[in-house]
Structure formats: C-alpha cells, structure tokens
Amino acid sequence: MSQDTILLAHGSGGTLMRRLIDEVFVTGFGDAGSPALDDAASLDVPDGRIAMSTDTYVVSPLFFPGGDIGRIAVCGTVNDVATSGARPLYLSVGFILEEGLPIADLKRVLVSMHEAANEAGVRIVTGDTKVVERGHGDGVYINTAGVGVLAPGIALSGSKCRPGDVVLLSGTLGDHGITVVSTREGLEFSTDLRSDAAPLNHLVAAVLEAAPDVRCFRDPTRGGLASTLNEIAGASGVSITVDETSVPVRDQVLGACEMLGYDVYQVANEGKMVAVVPADQAEAALAAMRGAPYGDDAAIIGEVGVSPAGTVYVRTAFGATRIMDMLVGEQLPRIC
C-alpha cells in the first residue's frame, strides 16, 4: 500500500478499496480468507443442524496485553457458537474503519485474527469493509458472524438446568476486563495483567465428550459471571449458590477490583466458560476442562438449588450468604 493510513476513498468501492482488500485483507488472512472474493461464500456444511451467532466488537484501546480487538472478535464469536455445543466452522467479518487509521495497525489486527482462527480451526470466508470520517469510528469496529454444525442429539439451553446440578468455571475471573481498563487508564500494577481472550471450542468439545448430559455452556463476557448465572437461574426457574472460596481469581485482579470499587463477579471475561452439568458427571467434566487448552485453573464453583427461582447466592468464606446481583448499567465501558 502506498498510503500509510486509511482514507475515505478506501471505502468507495473503487480502485483504492480493491487494493486495500487485495494487499491488506487477503494478505493478512492468508489461506483463511476467501480467494474468490465473491459477494457470498459457498460452503460445505455436514448434514444436520447448524448454529449461528454474531457479535460486534468496539473495544478501546485496540491493543492491550494478551490480545487486541482482532483476537477478541474471532474468539468471542467462536465461543458463542461453541456454547450451543456446535463445532465452529466458518466466520464472516465486517470492518468499520476510521479515516486516518494507520495501515500498520490494521495489518496487526488481521494477523491476530488469522492466528486466532487457525488456533480455533475455523475459516474466515467472507466479509465487508466500510470507512467513516475521522472522529466517528475510534479506529476500527469489527462485526463477526460464526456458523457451526451441531451433532445429532445436542440441544443445550440455559433453561435445562435442574436442582442438584453442578456449576463449573474454566478458569480465573476478571483478567480481561481489568487488563483493558488498566491499559486504557494508564494504571500500573506490581504484577503483569493479561487479557484471557482465547478460543474455547476445543475445551467445550472435550467437556461434551466427558459429560454428555451437559445442560448448558455460557461465556461470561459483558456482565461477567454474575450476569451469566442470573440469566441461567432465571431461564431454568432455579436458584444457584456459588462457593466464594472455590472461584478462581488472581490476587492482582482481586486487588485491582478492590482498589477500583468493582465487583469481580461482574467484570468481563473473554476466555472463560461456564458449564452446568449433572452432579454425577461433574468430576469427569472438570477433568476434561483441566486437560484442555485454557482450562488449567478450572474449578467446580457451585450448585443448582430449588428456590427462590431466578436467584443467585454467594456463600462467603465466613459462612454467610449474600445475593450475587446482575450488573446494572455500565461497569466497564468498551471492553469488548
């Protein structure tokens, strides 16, 4: 590219846009892209049902320790598709680029997306690009949609949890949200914090194989663990009690939350998975999580009860019980 930054003309549909696609996007995605560059991709999908999800990513800053907006865009949609029990296969990507965005930054994002897609075993097959005036796009926004295939008999739902079921969490809470806000605000801590952004489809597949009667998976992104568990409890008409001492949280994340006044249960994550399974399959599911990539710190954190329906409790280290509230409003803006 002869230009160093994005121009409005890069979104015009003309020569400059074609050069941007050929020299930046196709090169950046490599064999993950769609070489035909048609308006639609023709895809081979195994017989059966498919699962589909879409999300838009507006994180600020674009780059932070452990990830960037490109890695989140791929991992987030892969994980959303995987929560259905499907095997993610394909992604579409849509970019809204701000005039003045350095081409070098765009290339860096594309490399990150390509690497994350390869790690997840998915293909980026189609996409779109628009350019907006300077000051209207905050660098780049990314929309991704994912398609996966569901094996026969898989029908997971947050409405299927039953009293006696067990709640598992695949790793430590709050890493992503605290990393992003500390980078954005220039906060420095004595230890390194890194985003947990990661594709978890292989972890989900391992848990499904070990515990075939899994009720549901959820990734606790915006709103954190608190919102996720409240949604599940409400959908199933059950209560959930979490054992505070069993929830894995890094000391530096807990310390940052205490300093900033955040509830760690409400802080966003981008590489963690919640699973609810029957009690007799809990240990097998836990072993599968710990044996999968990104599951080293997995733990059994709680159990499903009867009533009051739709309520989530935390059993503290002192033996007391309090309500785990769903996030109200915006705790950490622009974190995904």
C-alpha positions as CSV (number, residue, x, y, z in Angstrom):
1,M,0.0,0.0,0.0
2,S,1.4,3.4,-0.9
3,Q,-0.8,5.0,1.8
4,D,0.1,4.7,5.4
5,T,-3.4,5.5,6.8
6,I,-7.0,4.7,5.9
7,L,-8.6,7.2,3.5
8,L,-12.3,7.8,2.9
9,A,-11.7,6.6,-0.6
10,H,-10.8,3.1,0.8
11,G,-14.5,2.7,1.3
12,S,-15.6,3.9,-2.0
13,G,-15.9,0.6,-3.8
14,G,-13.3,1.7,-6.4
15,T,-9.6,1.1,-7.1
16,L,-8.3,2.1,-3.6
17,M,-10.8,-0.2,-1.9
18,R,-9.8,-3.1,-4.2
19,R,-6.2,-2.5,-3.4
20,L,-6.9,-2.4,0.3
21,I,-8.7,-5.8,0.0
22,D,-6.1,-7.4,-2.1
23,E,-3.0,-6.0,-0.4
24,V,-4.1,-5.9,3.2
25,F,-7.1,-8.2,3.9
26,V,-6.3,-11.1,1.6
27,T,-2.6,-11.0,2.5
28,G,-3.4,-10.6,6.2
29,F,-5.8,-13.5,6.4
30,G,-3.8,-15.8,4.0
31,D,-5.5,-19.1,3.4
32,A,-8.2,-18.3,6.0
33,G,-9.7,-15.8,3.6
34,S,-11.9,-16.3,0.6
35,P,-9.7,-16.2,-2.5
36,A,-12.7,-16.0,-4.9
37,L,-13.8,-12.6,-3.4
38,D,-17.4,-13.1,-4.5
39,D,-20.3,-11.4,-2.7
40,A,-21.1,-14.7,-1.0
41,A,-19.1,-17.7,0.0
42,S,-20.2,-21.2,-1.0
43,L,-19.6,-23.5,2.0
44,D,-19.7,-27.2,2.6
45,V,-21.8,-28.0,5.7
46,P,-22.2,-31.5,7.1
47,D,-25.8,-32.9,7.2
48,G,-27.8,-31.9,10.2
49,R,-28.4,-28.7,12.1
50,I,-26.2,-25.6,12.2
51,A,-25.7,-23.0,14.9
52,M,-25.0,-19.3,14.1
53,S,-24.0,-16.3,16.2
54,T,-23.0,-12.7,15.5
55,D,-21.4,-10.0,17.6
56,T,-19.8,-6.6,17.2
57,Y,-16.6,-5.5,18.9
58,V,-15.8,-1.9,19.9
59,V,-13.0,-2.4,22.5
60,S,-10.8,0.6,23.5
61,P,-7.8,0.6,23.3
62,L,-7.5,-1.6,20.2
63,F,-4.3,-3.3,21.6
64,F,-3.7,-4.5,25.1
65,P,-1.6,-7.1,26.9
66,G,-2.7,-10.6,25.9
67,G,-4.8,-9.5,22.9
68,D,-6.4,-6.9,20.7
69,I,-9.7,-6.2,19.0
70,G,-9.0,-8.8,16.3
71,R,-8.3,-11.7,18.6
72,I,-11.4,-10.8,20.7
73,A,-13.6,-10.7,17.5
74,V,-12.6,-14.2,16.5
75,C,-12.5,-15.8,19.9
76,G,-15.8,-14.2,21.0
77,T,-17.8,-15.5,18.1
78,V,-16.1,-18.9,18.1
79,N,-17.0,-19.2,21.8
80,D,-20.6,-18.0,21.3
81,V,-21.1,-20.7,18.6
82,A,-19.4,-23.3,20.8
83,T,-21.8,-22.7,23.7
84,S,-24.5,-24.3,21.7
85,G,-22.4,-27.5,21.5
86,A,-21.7,-26.9,17.9
87,R,-18.4,-27.3,16.1
88,P,-17.5,-23.8,14.7
89,L,-16.5,-23.9,11.1
90,Y,-16.8,-20.5,9.4
91,L,-16.6,-16.8,10.2
92,S,-17.6,-13.7,8.3
93,V,-16.0,-10.4,9.2
94,G,-17.2,-6.8,8.7
95,F,-14.9,-3.9,9.3
96,I,-15.8,-0.2,10.0
97,L,-12.5,1.6,9.6
98,E,-12.0,5.2,10.7
99,E,-10.3,7.6,8.3
100,G,-6.7,8.0,9.5
101,L,-6.3,4.6,11.0
102,P,-2.7,3.5,10.3
103,I,-2.5,0.7,7.8
104,A,0.2,-0.9,10.1
105,D,-2.4,-1.2,12.9
106,L,-5.0,-2.8,10.5
107,K,-2.4,-5.3,9.4
108,R,-1.6,-6.1,13.0
109,V,-5.3,-6.7,13.7
110,L,-5.6,-9.0,10.7
111,V,-2.6,-11.1,11.7
112,S,-4.1,-11.5,15.1
113,M,-7.4,-12.6,13.6
114,H,-5.7,-15.1,11.3
115,E,-3.7,-16.6,14.2
116,A,-6.8,-16.9,16.4
117,A,-8.8,-18.5,13.5
118,N,-6.1,-21.0,12.9
119,E,-6.0,-21.9,16.6
120,A,-9.7,-22.4,16.7
121,G,-9.7,-24.4,13.5
122,V,-12.2,-22.1,11.7
123,R,-12.1,-20.3,8.3
124,I,-12.8,-16.6,7.7
125,V,-14.7,-17.0,4.4
126,T,-16.4,-13.6,3.6
127,G,-16.5,-10.0,4.8
128,D,-17.2,-6.4,4.2
129,T,-15.4,-3.1,4.7
130,K,-16.7,0.4,5.3
131,V,-14.8,3.7,6.0
132,V,-16.2,6.5,8.1
133,E,-15.0,10.1,8.6
134,R,-12.2,10.9,11.1
135,G,-13.5,11.1,14.6
136,H,-16.5,8.8,14.0
137,G,-15.1,5.3,14.3
138,D,-12.5,5.1,17.1
139,G,-10.0,3.4,14.8
140,V,-11.8,0.2,13.9
141,Y,-15.0,-1.7,14.8
142,I,-15.4,-5.3,13.8
143,N,-18.5,-7.4,13.4
144,T,-18.1,-11.2,13.1
145,A,-20.7,-13.9,12.5
146,G,-20.0,-17.6,13.0
147,V,-21.5,-20.8,11.7
148,G,-21.0,-24.2,13.3
149,V,-22.5,-27.7,12.9
150,L,-24.4,-29.5,15.6
151,A,-24.1,-33.2,16.1
152,P,-27.4,-35.2,16.4
153,G,-28.9,-35.1,19.9
154,I,-27.1,-31.9,21.0
155,A,-29.7,-29.4,22.3
156,L,-28.2,-27.3,25.1
157,S,-30.0,-24.5,26.8
158,G,-29.8,-22.3,29.9
159,S,-33.4,-23.4,30.5
160,K,-32.5,-27.0,31.1
161,C,-30.7,-26.8,34.5
162,R,-32.1,-28.8,37.4
163,P,-31.8,-28.8,41.2
164,G,-28.7,-30.8,42.1
165,D,-26.7,-29.8,39.0
166,V,-23.2,-28.5,39.4
167,V,-21.7,-25.3,38.1
168,L,-18.1,-25.3,36.7
169,L,-15.9,-22.4,35.6
170,S,-13.0,-23.0,33.2
171,G,-10.5,-20.5,34.8
172,T,-9.8,-17.3,36.7
173,L,-12.3,-14.4,36.6
174,G,-11.8,-10.8,35.6
175,D,-8.5,-11.0,33.7
176,H,-9.8,-9.3,30.5
177,G,-11.8,-6.5,32.0
178,I,-9.2,-5.4,34.4
179,T,-6.4,-5.6,31.8
180,V,-8.4,-3.4,29.4
181,V,-9.4,-0.8,31.9
182,S,-5.9,-0.6,33.4
183,T,-4.3,-0.2,29.9
184,R,-6.9,2.4,28.9
185,E,-6.4,4.5,32.1
186,G,-2.7,4.0,32.3
187,L,-2.8,2.2,35.7
188,E,0.2,0.2,36.7
189,F,0.3,-2.8,38.9
190,S,3.2,-4.6,40.5
191,T,2.4,-7.7,38.5
192,D,1.6,-8.2,34.9
193,L,-2.1,-8.5,33.9
194,R,-3.1,-10.0,30.5
195,S,-6.4,-10.5,28.8
196,D,-7.7,-14.0,28.8
197,A,-9.0,-13.8,25.2
198,A,-9.0,-17.4,23.8
199,P,-11.0,-19.7,21.6
200,L,-12.7,-22.3,23.8
201,N,-14.3,-24.6,21.2
202,H,-11.8,-27.4,21.9
203,L,-12.5,-27.2,25.6
204,V,-16.2,-27.3,25.1
205,A,-15.9,-30.3,22.8
206,A,-13.8,-32.1,25.5
207,V,-16.4,-31.4,28.2
208,L,-19.2,-32.7,25.9
209,E,-17.4,-35.9,25.3
210,A,-16.7,-36.5,29.0
211,A,-20.1,-35.3,30.2
212,P,-22.6,-36.0,27.5
213,D,-25.6,-34.7,29.6
214,V,-24.2,-31.1,29.9
215,R,-27.2,-28.8,30.5
216,C,-25.6,-25.6,29.1
217,F,-22.4,-23.6,28.4
218,R,-22.1,-19.9,28.7
219,D,-19.2,-17.5,28.2
220,P,-19.3,-14.8,30.9
221,T,-18.4,-11.8,28.8
222,R,-20.2,-8.5,29.4
223,G,-21.7,-8.5,32.9
224,G,-19.3,-11.2,34.0
225,L,-20.1,-14.4,36.0
226,A,-22.9,-12.6,37.9
227,S,-25.0,-11.8,34.8
228,T,-24.4,-15.2,33.3
229,L,-25.5,-17.1,36.3
230,N,-28.6,-14.9,36.9
231,E,-29.6,-15.4,33.3
232,I,-29.3,-19.2,33.7
233,A,-31.2,-19.2,37.0
234,G,-34.0,-17.1,35.5
235,A,-34.3,-19.2,32.4
236,S,-34.4,-22.5,34.3
237,G,-36.5,-21.3,37.2
238,V,-33.9,-22.4,39.8
239,S,-31.5,-20.9,42.3
240,I,-27.8,-21.1,42.1
241,T,-25.3,-20.9,45.0
242,V,-21.7,-20.1,44.4
243,D,-18.9,-21.0,46.9
244,E,-16.7,-17.9,47.1
245,T,-13.7,-19.9,48.2
246,S,-13.9,-22.1,45.1
247,V,-14.0,-19.4,42.5
248,P,-10.5,-18.9,40.9
249,V,-9.4,-15.3,40.9
250,R,-5.9,-14.0,40.5
251,D,-4.7,-11.9,43.5
252,Q,-3.8,-9.0,41.3
253,V,-7.2,-8.9,39.7
254,L,-8.9,-9.1,43.1
255,G,-6.7,-6.3,44.4
256,A,-7.4,-4.2,41.4
257,C,-11.2,-4.7,41.8
258,E,-10.9,-3.7,45.5
259,M,-8.9,-0.6,44.6
260,L,-11.3,0.5,41.8
261,G,-14.5,-0.5,43.5
262,Y,-15.5,-3.2,41.0
263,D,-17.3,-6.5,41.8
264,V,-15.1,-9.2,40.4
265,Y,-18.2,-11.3,39.6
266,Q,-19.4,-8.5,37.3
267,V,-16.1,-8.0,35.4
268,A,-16.0,-9.2,31.8
269,N,-14.1,-12.2,30.6
270,E,-13.1,-13.2,27.0
271,G,-11.6,-16.7,27.5
272,K,-13.7,-18.4,30.2
273,M,-16.6,-20.8,30.0
274,V,-19.3,-21.7,32.5
275,A,-20.8,-25.2,32.3
276,V,-23.7,-26.6,34.2
277,V,-23.7,-30.4,34.4
278,P,-25.4,-33.2,36.3
279,A,-23.7,-33.9,39.6
280,D,-22.7,-37.4,38.6
281,Q,-20.8,-36.1,35.6
282,A,-19.2,-33.1,37.4
283,E,-15.8,-34.7,38.1
284,A,-15.5,-36.0,34.5
285,A,-16.3,-32.6,33.2
286,L,-13.8,-30.9,35.5
287,A,-11.1,-33.3,34.4
288,A,-11.9,-32.6,30.8
289,M,-11.7,-28.9,31.3
290,R,-8.3,-29.1,33.1
291,G,-7.0,-31.3,30.3
292,A,-8.0,-28.9,27.6
293,P,-6.2,-25.7,26.4
294,Y,-7.0,-22.8,28.7
295,G,-8.6,-25.0,31.4
296,D,-5.7,-25.3,33.9
297,D,-7.5,-23.3,36.6
298,A,-10.9,-24.9,36.1
299,A,-13.0,-25.4,39.2
300,I,-16.4,-26.6,40.5
301,I,-17.8,-23.4,41.9
302,G,-21.4,-24.0,42.9
303,E,-24.6,-26.0,42.7
304,V,-28.2,-25.5,41.5
305,G,-31.0,-25.4,44.0
306,V,-34.7,-25.1,44.1
307,S,-35.8,-21.7,45.2
308,P,-36.2,-18.8,45.2
309,A,-36.3,-19.2,41.4
310,G,-34.0,-16.9,39.5
311,T,-31.8,-16.0,42.4
312,V,-28.0,-16.4,42.7
313,Y,-26.2,-16.5,46.0
314,V,-22.6,-16.4,47.1
315,R,-21.6,-18.4,50.1
316,T,-18.7,-16.3,51.6
317,A,-15.5,-17.6,53.3
318,F,-17.1,-16.6,56.6
319,G,-20.1,-18.9,56.1
320,A,-22.5,-16.0,55.4
321,T,-24.7,-15.9,52.2
322,R,-25.3,-12.9,50.1
323,I,-27.1,-12.3,46.7
324,M,-24.9,-12.1,43.6
325,D,-26.6,-9.3,41.7
326,M,-26.7,-9.0,37.9
327,L,-24.8,-6.0,36.6
328,V,-26.9,-2.9,36.3
329,G,-25.7,-0.2,33.9
330,E,-22.2,0.0,32.5
331,Q,-19.4,-1.0,34.9
332,L,-16.5,-1.1,32.4
333,P,-17.3,0.6,29.0
334,R,-15.8,-0.5,25.8
335,I,-14.2,-3.8,27.0
336,C,-15.2,-6.0,24.0
